[in-house]
């Protein structure tokens, strides 16, 4: 208000009253006793601070009306409306926007979306309103008795003559409200069974096409691309862009997921963003996002924030990765490991085949040993040199040996016929050749000399 | 579009078959004839798996949607300049 009011505080005076209903000066910084008691620390440096006008200067405003101001006598009463309007003006002009600490009482969110409640301490309370626009940004409604910080403007609701705080921002101490919202949604989803381990699907071992839901300009995407390209360069990545913070983010994340689902090509989806404040990451704690992830027909890896940040999306996803890079590591196998695994399978094919043929009946075993011995050594040499797969495996195969013109004579029961003594005139046997079997009969046998058999 | 997922399932199927064959060769009594045939099948699966990895293009694309809801796939170039700022934010 004005220096007049400051002066007026020293005693009852008509002048003070009069000024309330006159045109208030625009330049005057307000000062009230109540104002000095509180500290306004919010970042509104341009706002007038209390007490700034304490140094009295000649009042620059309109002169008092000598005839007597409204309300100064029975003949000139002020209306209730005028009084409340004036009181409201004084309140609004006297207080800068400020933070108030207190406990929440009687919280009501009405159908219009506005929230009404009180803030109180042991000795006092103030009615508060949080308009829908600001209430929308609350992660959740506070609990009764919760200690909160409200930031807003002091005002007066003229229709009722009630003094109130119009709250623009409401925060619990620390991350209280976020934590509360998190726990509430977590409980709700858990009650529906959406967080159960049994719901978690295995990731495809070797996905050839991977979807990524994140901001196309973010560092998280760069990390995922880098890691996937390094580990599994054959992998195709399909980016579905969305904002990953702010009020629009949750809706965009849901739509980005939906695009990948409708497209239907990817076998696994990474939902990711880099680190940020609780508020930045909040969209990943929104119910709509959690439900979209839970409903996704392909497995989802969630990598939101850093190691310590766990979001609802992380809990609903099939796999949680601590960072975007870690998601890249989880989603595709390492090329070297995969190719080594394939090579190992190739080796086991060879050794398995050898073992199968040498086990069993002693006679067959000995026979197979001698028959396959030379081939085995050749196979081992080749296996030692093996670098790749594919065509090279032909060289490992006994089929390769068959292909080169060798044949294996087999008795009716599958025994390998190795020795002269295994063949009697008239016996029927089969020859295994590269592409089939030949029915044979023994017409005659003839022993070879030591020299001929090569010792 | 539709053939793409089948390429992966083809890979996974080849790998699974290969593992099954190796396990059978390890465990079961087989005649040489059967063993040879299994080996042959295994090699063909191995070749399939290997080829699928070699054939994949490894590109990065972006899935976009026009106003009418039509999906389209376009080349995606990592916006190096922006990402390199590394704000870590998103």
Interface residues (C-beta under 8 A of the other chain):
Chain A: X204 X205 X206 X207 X208 X209 X211 X214 X215 X216 X217 X218 X219 X220 X221 X222 X225 X229 X233 X234 X235 X236 X237 X238 X239 X240 X241 X243 X244 X245 X255 X259 X260 X262 X263 X264 X265 X267 X273 X274 X275 X276 X280 X335 X338 X339 X342 X345 X346 X348 X349 X350 X352 X353 X355 X356 X357 X359 X360 X368 X388 X389 X390 X391 X393 X394 X396 X397 X398 X399 X408 X410 X413 X414 X416 X432 X437
Chain B: X1 X4 X5 X7 X8 X11 X12 X15 X18 X19 X21 X22 X24 X25 X26 X28 X29 X30 X31 X32 X33 X34 X35 X36 X38 X39 X40 X42 X43 X46 X47 X49 X50 X51 X52 X53 X54 X55 X56 X57 X58 X59 X60 X61 X62 X63 X64 X65 X71 X73 X76 X78 X79 X82 X83 X86 X87 X88 X89 X90
